[in-house]
Amino acid sequence: MYGKYNILGDKAIRLLGYWLLAIGLLSCRTDEVTYPSEYEVLPIESRELSSFAANEPIGMYLLNEGNMGSNKATIDYVDFCNGCYIRNIYGERNPNVVKELGDVGNDIQIYGNRLYAVINCSHKVEVMDARTCRRIGQVDIPNCRYICFHAGKAYISSYVGPVSIDPNAQLGAVFEVDTATLQITRKVTVGYQPEELVVHNEHIYVVNSGGYRAPDYDSTMSAISLQDFRQVQKIPVCLNPHRLRQDQYNQLWITSRGDYKDVQPQLTCFSPSTNCQLPIVNAPAVSEMVIIGDSMYFYGTHWSEQTMSNQITYGIFDIRKQTLVSEHFITDGTEQAIKIPYGIQVNPYNGDIYVTDAKNYVSSGQLHCYSREGKRKWSVRTGDIPAHMCFVYR
């Protein structure tokens, strides 16, 4: 999720209105000048790179999913050093890449000095330099979903089969990729339509949603041995699981979407050491979450076919006490302007909370920044369906 690179370097930009539109955006790095195709000044004070603490993000990548079939996945960049927002930085840095980034961006992470973007419907993981966003190569993975890393290897969940609803959809898989060579080294079959995955001790855990097989959803989590790369356990969990995160107590948190009718979304805590799980009673729906210390920041968008409407929550959950702290981390009423929350990230250094809005799914979205007190600090236009974010460190 995090990397130690400055995309623009350490010379502060002095944004002087339309003059900079003509001459481009000066790099913080002394050896490079870049010319983003589109940028916007943010109400963030410009700072020298040297003033950032080692554990303080200097920037944040945002992966815009784009509409399926439109080939409009893009990457934006929030530059905390220079106080600006760069739209479609991948396209600008890689002008010779045919069809640019691809179709449906599904995950973005940094590992070492490389940036990895999982492009679902283009069946690839795009690999870039984390400092410059310039393309290094790609790994071809069919219907790839999410990515995590361990000991020089990337692990990618894959639906394997075609992108289509099919009650007879085949079992999914997890692929192992050598991050040095970008070669696939191992593959293991898991459950139906595997989603997020984490590495814990000597195992990979991945939740299987069965989303293509609706209404016959999957409700399992596969445990994969890292040693011999085989599925050693298939653990029954909640129906149609999606998110999977690990906390500082080595517990795994699982979210599920239910069946959108009778079976409600569920938040579950799983202990790998005891193989026990605890459903959180009366927890609101959790669509996406970020765990910082003992706090789980989340938003929940629960669609009900009975009411034909979304129920939306912006909450904080105490993972140690396993209690809901608040259903309103946005405190100034500006959440009313968000149509479809679609992504969340939290700055671990200053507590700023980032929430994306997909709006109508077919045009530009928005990124909103809130203080730790829940007051909106700024908003900016993004690409289509802004969703996934990761921080950059110097």
C-alpha positions as CSV (number, residue, x, y, z in Angstrom):
1,M,0.0,0.0,0.0
2,Y,2.8,2.4,0.7
3,G,6.1,3.3,-1.1
4,K,9.0,5.6,-0.4
5,Y,9.2,7.8,-3.5
6,N,8.4,11.3,-4.6
7,I,6.8,11.5,-7.9
8,L,7.9,15.1,-8.5
9,G,10.9,15.6,-6.2
10,D,11.9,18.3,-3.7
11,K,11.8,21.7,-5.5
12,A,8.5,23.4,-4.5
13,I,6.1,24.4,-7.3
14,R,5.1,28.0,-7.3
15,L,1.8,27.8,-9.0
16,L,1.2,31.1,-10.8
17,G,-2.2,30.5,-12.5
18,Y,-2.3,30.2,-16.2
19,W,1.4,30.8,-16.6
20,L,2.1,27.3,-15.3
21,L,-0.5,25.9,-17.7
22,A,1.7,27.1,-20.5
23,I,5.1,26.0,-19.1
24,G,4.0,22.8,-17.3
25,L,4.6,21.6,-13.8
26,L,8.2,21.9,-12.5
27,S,9.5,18.8,-10.9
28,C,10.5,18.7,-7.3
29,R,13.4,16.6,-8.6
30,T,16.2,18.7,-10.0
31,D,16.8,16.3,-12.9
32,E,13.4,16.2,-14.4
33,V,10.7,18.5,-15.7
34,T,7.2,17.1,-16.3
35,Y,4.3,18.5,-18.2
36,P,1.0,17.0,-16.9
37,S,-1.8,17.3,-19.3
38,E,-4.2,18.5,-16.6
39,Y,-3.7,19.7,-13.0
40,E,-5.4,21.7,-10.4
41,V,-4.1,23.7,-7.5
42,L,-5.2,22.5,-4.0
43,P,-5.5,24.5,-0.8
44,I,-2.4,22.7,0.5
45,E,0.7,24.7,1.5
46,S,3.8,23.9,-0.6
47,R,6.6,22.3,1.3
48,E,10.2,21.3,0.7
49,L,10.5,17.5,0.5
50,S,13.1,17.6,3.3
51,S,10.4,18.9,5.7
52,F,8.4,15.7,5.5
53,A,8.9,13.1,8.2
54,A,9.9,9.6,7.2
55,N,6.5,8.3,8.1
56,E,4.6,11.2,6.5
57,P,3.1,10.7,3.0
58,I,4.3,13.1,0.3
59,G,1.7,12.1,-2.2
60,M,-1.2,9.7,-3.0
61,Y,-2.1,7.8,-6.2
62,L,-5.8,7.4,-7.0
63,L,-6.9,4.7,-9.5
64,N,-10.1,5.5,-11.4
65,E,-11.8,2.3,-12.4
66,G,-13.5,3.7,-15.5
67,N,-16.7,2.2,-17.0
68,M,-16.5,-1.4,-18.0
69,G,-15.9,-1.7,-21.8
70,S,-14.8,1.9,-22.2
71,N,-11.1,1.4,-21.7
72,K,-11.0,4.5,-19.4
73,A,-9.1,3.4,-16.3
74,T,-6.8,6.2,-15.3
75,I,-4.4,7.1,-12.5
76,D,-4.4,10.5,-10.8
77,Y,-1.9,11.9,-8.3
78,V,-2.3,14.1,-5.2
79,D,1.0,16.0,-4.6
80,F,1.3,17.0,-1.0
81,C,4.7,18.5,-1.6
82,N,3.6,21.0,-4.2
83,G,-0.1,21.3,-3.3
84,C,-1.6,20.2,-6.6
85,Y,-3.7,17.4,-8.2
86,I,-2.6,15.8,-11.4
87,R,-5.2,14.0,-13.5
88,N,-4.3,11.1,-15.8
89,I,-0.6,11.0,-14.9
90,Y,-0.2,7.6,-16.4
91,G,-1.4,8.8,-19.8
92,E,1.0,11.8,-19.6
93,R,4.0,9.7,-18.5
94,N,3.4,6.9,-21.0
95,P,2.2,8.6,-24.3
96,N,3.2,5.6,-26.4
97,V,1.2,2.9,-24.6
98,V,-1.6,1.8,-26.9
99,K,-5.0,2.1,-25.2
100,E,-3.3,3.7,-22.2
101,L,-4.0,2.0,-18.9
102,G,-6.8,-0.3,-19.8
103,D,-10.3,-1.4,-18.9
104,V,-11.5,-1.3,-15.2
105,G,-8.9,-0.5,-12.6
106,N,-9.5,-2.7,-9.6
107,D,-6.6,-2.3,-7.2
108,I,-3.4,-0.2,-6.8
109,Q,-0.5,-0.8,-4.4
110,I,3.2,0.1,-4.0
111,Y,5.8,-2.6,-3.2
112,G,9.4,-1.6,-3.1
113,N,10.1,0.9,-5.8
114,R,7.2,-0.2,-8.0
115,L,3.6,0.7,-8.4
116,Y,1.2,-2.1,-9.3
117,A,-2.3,-1.4,-10.9
118,V,-4.6,-4.4,-11.3
119,I,-6.6,-3.8,-14.5
120,N,-9.5,-6.3,-14.3
121,C,-11.1,-6.4,-17.7
122,S,-7.8,-6.0,-19.5
123,H,-6.6,-9.1,-17.7
124,K,-3.3,-7.6,-16.6
125,V,-1.3,-6.1,-13.7
126,E,0.4,-3.0,-14.9
127,V,3.8,-2.3,-13.3
128,M,5.3,1.2,-13.1
129,D,8.1,3.0,-11.4
130,A,6.6,4.3,-8.2
131,R,8.6,7.5,-8.4
132,T,7.7,8.5,-12.0
133,C,4.6,6.4,-12.9
134,R,6.5,5.3,-16.1
135,R,5.6,1.9,-17.3
136,I,8.0,-1.0,-16.6
137,G,5.9,-3.9,-17.9
138,Q,2.9,-6.0,-17.2
139,V,1.8,-9.4,-15.9
140,D,-1.0,-11.2,-17.8
141,I,-3.5,-12.6,-15.3
142,P,-7.0,-13.5,-16.5
143,N,-9.8,-11.5,-14.8
144,C,-7.5,-10.3,-12.1
145,R,-8.9,-8.7,-8.9
146,Y,-6.7,-7.8,-6.0
147,I,-3.0,-7.9,-5.1
148,C,-0.8,-8.3,-2.0
149,F,2.9,-8.9,-1.4
150,H,5.3,-10.9,0.7
151,A,9.0,-11.7,0.5
152,G,9.6,-10.5,-3.0
153,K,6.5,-12.1,-4.4
154,A,3.1,-10.6,-5.5
155,Y,-0.1,-12.6,-5.0
156,I,-3.0,-11.8,-7.3
157,S,-6.6,-13.1,-7.0
158,S,-8.2,-14.1,-10.2
159,Y,-11.7,-15.1,-11.3
160,V,-9.9,-17.0,-14.1
161,G,-13.0,-17.3,-16.4
162,P,-14.6,-14.7,-18.7
163,V,-16.1,-11.5,-17.4
164,S,-19.7,-12.5,-17.3
165,I,-22.5,-13.7,-15.0
166,D,-22.6,-17.5,-15.2
167,P,-24.1,-19.9,-12.8
168,N,-21.5,-22.4,-14.0
169,A,-18.6,-20.1,-13.7
170,Q,-15.3,-21.9,-12.9
171,L,-13.3,-21.9,-9.8
172,G,-10.9,-19.0,-9.3
173,A,-7.2,-19.0,-8.5
174,V,-4.4,-17.1,-6.8
175,F,-1.2,-16.5,-8.9
176,E,2.2,-16.0,-7.5
177,V,4.5,-13.5,-9.4
178,D,8.2,-12.9,-8.9
179,T,8.4,-9.1,-8.5
180,A,12.0,-9.0,-9.8
181,T,11.3,-10.8,-13.1
182,L,7.5,-10.2,-13.4
183,Q,7.1,-13.9,-14.2
184,I,4.3,-16.1,-12.9
185,T,5.9,-18.8,-10.6
186,R,3.0,-20.7,-9.1
187,K,-0.8,-20.9,-9.2
188,V,-3.4,-22.5,-6.9
189,T,-7.1,-23.1,-7.4
190,V,-9.4,-21.7,-4.7
191,G,-13.1,-20.9,-4.4
192,Y,-15.5,-19.2,-6.8
193,Q,-14.6,-15.6,-7.7
194,P,-11.9,-14.8,-5.1
195,E,-11.6,-11.2,-3.9
196,E,-9.3,-9.6,-1.4
197,L,-6.4,-11.5,0.1
198,V,-3.8,-11.1,2.8
199,V,-0.6,-12.9,3.9
200,H,-0.6,-14.0,7.6
201,N,2.3,-16.0,9.0
202,E,2.9,-18.8,6.4
203,H,-0.5,-18.6,4.7
204,I,-2.4,-16.6,2.2
205,Y,-6.0,-16.0,3.1
206,V,-8.4,-15.1,0.3
207,V,-12.2,-14.7,0.4
208,N,-14.4,-16.2,-2.3
209,S,-17.5,-14.3,-3.2
210,G,-19.0,-16.4,-6.0
211,G,-20.3,-13.1,-7.4
212,Y,-20.7,-14.5,-10.9
213,R,-22.9,-17.3,-9.7
214,A,-25.7,-15.2,-8.2
215,P,-27.9,-16.1,-6.4
216,D,-25.7,-19.2,-5.6
217,Y,-23.0,-17.1,-3.9
218,D,-19.9,-18.6,-2.3
219,S,-19.3,-18.2,1.4
220,T,-15.8,-19.4,2.0
221,M,-12.3,-18.2,2.7
222,S,-9.4,-20.2,1.4
223,A,-6.1,-20.7,3.3
224,I,-3.1,-21.3,1.1
225,S,0.2,-22.7,2.3
226,L,3.1,-20.5,1.2
227,Q,5.5,-23.4,1.4
228,D,3.9,-25.7,-1.1
229,F,1.3,-23.4,-2.5
230,R,-1.8,-25.5,-2.1
231,Q,-5.2,-24.8,-0.5
232,V,-5.0,-26.4,2.9
233,Q,-8.3,-25.2,4.3
234,K,-11.6,-23.8,3.1
235,I,-13.2,-21.9,5.9
236,P,-17.0,-21.2,6.0
237,V,-17.6,-17.5,6.4
238,C,-20.4,-15.0,5.6
239,L,-22.3,-15.0,2.3
240,N,-20.7,-13.2,-0.7
241,P,-17.5,-12.0,1.1
242,H,-15.5,-9.1,-0.4
243,R,-13.1,-7.2,1.8
244,L,-10.3,-8.8,3.9
245,R,-7.9,-6.8,6.1
246,Q,-5.5,-7.6,8.9
247,D,-5.2,-5.6,12.1
248,Q,-2.4,-5.1,14.6
249,Y,-3.7,-7.9,16.7
250,N,-3.3,-10.4,13.8
251,Q,-7.0,-10.7,13.4
252,L,-8.6,-10.8,10.0
253,W,-11.7,-8.6,9.2
254,I,-14.1,-9.9,6.6
255,T,-16.9,-7.9,5.0
256,S,-19.8,-9.5,3.1
257,R,-22.5,-8.2,0.8
258,G,-25.2,-10.8,1.5
259,D,-27.6,-11.5,-1.3
260,Y,-29.0,-7.9,-1.6
261,K,-32.4,-9.3,-0.5
262,D,-32.9,-11.4,2.6
263,V,-29.3,-12.0,3.8
264,Q,-27.9,-8.8,5.1
265,P,-24.2,-7.6,4.8
266,Q,-22.0,-8.8,7.6
267,L,-18.8,-7.7,9.4
268,T,-16.8,-10.6,10.8
269,C,-13.6,-10.9,12.9
270,F,-11.6,-14.1,12.3
271,S,-8.7,-15.3,14.4
272,P,-6.2,-17.4,12.4
273,S,-4.5,-18.6,15.6
274,T,-7.7,-20.2,17.0
275,N,-9.6,-20.6,13.7
276,C,-12.6,-18.9,15.3
277,Q,-14.7,-16.2,13.9
278,L,-17.0,-13.6,15.6
279,P,-19.8,-12.0,13.5
280,I,-20.2,-8.4,14.7
281,V,-23.8,-8.1,15.9
282,N,-25.8,-5.1,14.6
283,A,-22.8,-3.7,12.7
284,P,-23.8,-1.5,9.7
285,A,-22.9,-2.6,6.2
286,V,-19.2,-2.1,5.4
287,S,-18.4,-1.5,1.7
288,E,-14.8,-0.4,2.2
289,M,-12.5,0.0,5.2
290,V,-9.1,1.3,6.4
291,I,-7.6,0.2,9.7
292,I,-5.4,2.6,11.5
293,G,-4.4,1.4,15.0
294,D,-7.5,0.5,16.8
295,S,-9.8,2.4,14.5
296,M,-11.6,1.0,11.4
297,Y,-12.8,3.9,9.2
298,F,-15.4,2.7,6.8
299,Y,-18.3,3.7,4.6
300,G,-21.2,1.4,3.9
301,T,-23.5,1.5,0.9
302,H,-26.1,-1.1,1.2
303,W,-28.5,-1.5,-1.7
304,S,-31.9,-2.9,-0.8
305,E,-34.1,-4.4,-3.6
306,Q,-37.0,-4.1,-1.2
307,T,-36.7,-0.3,-0.9
308,M,-34.8,0.2,-4.2
309,S,-32.5,2.6,-2.5
310,N,-29.0,2.8,-0.9
311,Q,-28.5,3.2,2.8
312,I,-25.2,5.0,3.4
313,T,-23.0,5.1,6.5
314,Y,-19.7,6.8,7.2
315,G,-18.4,5.3,10.4
316,I,-15.6,4.4,12.8
317,F,-15.4,1.0,14.5
318,D,-13.1,0.2,17.5
319,I,-11.5,-3.1,16.6
320,R,-10.1,-3.7,20.1
321,K,-13.4,-3.1,21.9
322,Q,-15.4,-4.4,18.9
323,T,-17.9,-1.6,19.2
324,L,-19.2,1.1,16.9
325,V,-17.8,4.5,17.8
326,S,-19.6,6.6,15.3
327,E,-21.8,6.4,12.2
328,H,-20.8,9.9,11.2
329,F,-17.1,10.6,10.8
330,I,-18.2,13.4,8.5
331,T,-19.4,16.0,10.9
332,D,-20.1,19.1,8.9
333,G,-23.1,17.9,6.8
334,T,-21.2,17.8,3.5
335,E,-21.7,14.1,3.1
336,Q,-25.1,15.1,1.6
337,A,-23.2,16.2,-1.5
338,I,-21.7,12.7,-2.0
339,K,-23.9,10.6,-4.3
340,I,-22.1,7.2,-4.4
341,P,-19.1,6.8,-2.0
342,Y,-16.7,4.5,-3.7
343,G,-13.3,4.6,-2.0
344,I,-11.8,5.6,1.3
345,Q,-8.2,6.1,2.6
346,V,-6.8,7.6,5.8
347,N,-3.5,9.5,6.2
348,P,-1.8,7.6,9.1
349,Y,0.3,10.7,9.9
350,N,-2.2,13.5,10.2
351,G,-5.5,11.7,10.3
352,D,-6.9,13.2,7.1
353,I,-9.7,11.1,5.6
354,Y,-10.2,10.8,1.8
355,V,-13.5,9.7,0.4
356,T,-14.3,9.3,-3.4
357,D,-17.6,9.9,-5.1
358,A,-18.5,7.9,-8.2
359,K,-21.5,10.1,-8.8
360,N,-23.4,8.6,-11.8
361,Y,-20.7,6.1,-12.8
362,V,-20.4,7.5,-16.4
363,S,-18.7,10.9,-15.8
364,S,-16.0,12.4,-13.7
365,G,-16.1,11.7,-10.0
366,Q,-14.8,13.6,-7.0
367,L,-12.2,13.2,-4.2
368,H,-13.0,14.8,-0.9
369,C,-10.5,15.4,1.9
370,Y,-11.7,15.7,5.5
371,S,-9.8,16.5,8.6
372,R,-9.7,14.0,11.5
373,E,-12.5,16.1,13.0
374,G,-14.7,15.4,10.0
375,K,-14.6,18.8,8.4
376,R,-14.2,19.0,4.7
377,K,-10.9,20.6,3.7
378,W,-11.1,20.4,-0.1
379,S,-12.6,18.6,-3.0
380,V,-11.3,18.0,-6.5
381,R,-12.6,16.5,-9.8
382,T,-11.2,13.0,-10.6
383,G,-11.4,10.5,-13.5
384,D,-14.4,8.2,-13.9
385,I,-15.4,6.0,-10.9
386,P,-12.5,7.0,-8.5
387,A,-11.9,4.1,-6.2
388,H,-8.5,2.9,-5.0
389,M,-5.8,4.9,-3.3
390,C,-2.2,4.3,-2.0
391,F,0.3,6.6,-0.4
392,V,3.8,7.6,-1.5
393,Y,6.7,8.2,0.9
394,R,10.0,9.9,0.3
